[in-house]
Amino acid sequence: MFAGIATSGLGHCHPRINAKLHEQVDKLIHCSTIYLSDQMGLYATELTDKMPDNIDSVLFSSSGSEANSMATQLAR
């Protein structure tokens, strides 16, 4: 058995994982690349603040294939 696309293999009802999941659900239960959310914007800002000055944008993708495709296009 394995986790599929947009799923997570976290084990079954582990108390520490359950506590963290409950904490997260109160903030944001799901973040898709289909719709922009405030949390995605905040995260993008946090990422670019840690990068060199010439890196000032972030692309969120929903799969490794999308990320690889964009990297290839940008490299061209």
C-alpha positions as a Markdown table, in Angstrom:
| # | Residue | x | y | z |
|---|---|---|---|---|
| 1 | Met | 0.0 | 0.0 | 0.0 |
| 2 | Phe | 1.2 | 3.5 | -0.7 |
| 3 | Ala | 0.0 | 7.1 | -0.7 |
| 4 | Gly | -1.3 | 8.3 | -4.0 |
| 5 | Ile | -1.5 | 11.7 | -5.7 |
| 6 | Ala | -2.6 | 14.4 | -3.2 |
| 7 | Thr | -2.6 | 12.0 | -0.3 |
| 8 | Ser | -0.3 | 11.3 | 2.6 |
| 9 | Gly | 0.7 | 8.1 | 4.2 |
| 10 | Leu | 0.8 | 9.1 | 7.8 |
| 11 | Gly | 0.0 | 5.8 | 9.6 |
| 12 | His | -3.2 | 5.0 | 11.5 |
| 13 | Cys | -4.4 | 7.2 | 14.3 |
| 14 | His | -1.0 | 7.9 | 15.9 |
| 15 | Pro | -1.7 | 10.4 | 18.7 |
| 16 | Arg | 1.1 | 12.9 | 17.8 |
| 17 | Ile | 0.0 | 12.9 | 14.1 |
| 18 | Asn | -3.6 | 13.2 | 15.1 |
| 19 | Ala | -2.8 | 16.2 | 17.3 |
| 20 | Lys | -0.9 | 18.0 | 14.6 |
| 21 | Leu | -3.6 | 17.2 | 12.0 |
| 22 | His | -6.3 | 18.7 | 14.3 |
| 23 | Glu | -4.1 | 21.8 | 14.8 |
| 24 | Gln | -3.7 | 22.2 | 11.0 |
| 25 | Val | -7.4 | 21.7 | 10.2 |
| 26 | Asp | -8.2 | 24.7 | 12.3 |
| 27 | Lys | -5.9 | 26.8 | 10.0 |
| 28 | Leu | -6.2 | 25.3 | 6.5 |
| 29 | Ile | -7.4 | 21.8 | 5.7 |
| 30 | His | -6.3 | 21.7 | 2.0 |
| 31 | Cys | -4.3 | 23.9 | -0.3 |
| 32 | Ser | -4.7 | 23.2 | -4.0 |
| 33 | Thr | -2.7 | 24.8 | -6.8 |
| 34 | Ile | -6.0 | 25.4 | -8.6 |
| 35 | Tyr | -7.0 | 28.3 | -6.3 |
| 36 | Leu | -4.8 | 30.9 | -4.7 |
| 37 | Ser | -5.1 | 31.2 | -1.0 |
| 38 | Asp | -3.6 | 33.7 | 1.5 |
| 39 | Gln | -1.5 | 30.9 | 3.0 |
| 40 | Met | 0.2 | 30.2 | -0.3 |
| 41 | Gly | 1.0 | 33.9 | -0.7 |
| 42 | Leu | 2.5 | 34.0 | 2.8 |
| 43 | Tyr | 4.5 | 30.9 | 2.1 |
| 44 | Ala | 5.8 | 32.2 | -1.2 |
| 45 | Thr | 6.9 | 35.4 | 0.6 |
| 46 | Glu | 8.7 | 33.4 | 3.3 |
| 47 | Leu | 10.5 | 31.3 | 0.6 |
| 48 | Thr | 11.6 | 34.3 | -1.5 |
| 49 | Asp | 12.8 | 36.1 | 1.6 |
| 50 | Lys | 15.3 | 33.3 | 2.2 |
| 51 | Met | 16.5 | 33.2 | -1.4 |
| 52 | Pro | 19.2 | 35.3 | -3.1 |
| 53 | Asp | 18.0 | 38.7 | -4.3 |
| 54 | Asn | 17.6 | 37.7 | -7.9 |
| 55 | Ile | 15.1 | 34.9 | -7.0 |
| 56 | Asp | 11.8 | 36.7 | -6.4 |
| 57 | Ser | 9.1 | 34.4 | -7.6 |
| 58 | Val | 7.7 | 31.0 | -6.7 |
| 59 | Leu | 5.8 | 28.4 | -8.8 |
| 60 | Phe | 3.6 | 25.9 | -6.9 |
| 61 | Ser | 2.8 | 22.8 | -8.8 |
| 62 | Ser | 0.7 | 19.8 | -8.0 |
| 63 | Ser | 3.1 | 17.1 | -9.2 |
| 64 | Gly | 6.7 | 16.4 | -10.0 |
| 65 | Ser | 5.9 | 16.2 | -13.7 |
| 66 | Glu | 4.5 | 19.7 | -13.6 |
| 67 | Ala | 7.6 | 21.0 | -11.8 |
| 68 | Asn | 9.9 | 19.2 | -14.2 |
| 69 | Ser | 8.0 | 20.5 | -17.2 |
| 70 | Met | 8.2 | 24.1 | -15.9 |
| 71 | Ala | 11.9 | 23.8 | -15.1 |
| 72 | Thr | 12.6 | 22.6 | -18.6 |
| 73 | Gln | 10.6 | 25.4 | -20.1 |
| 74 | Leu | 12.4 | 28.0 | -17.9 |
| 75 | Ala | 15.8 | 26.6 | -18.8 |
| 76 | Arg | 15.1 | 27.0 | -22.5 |
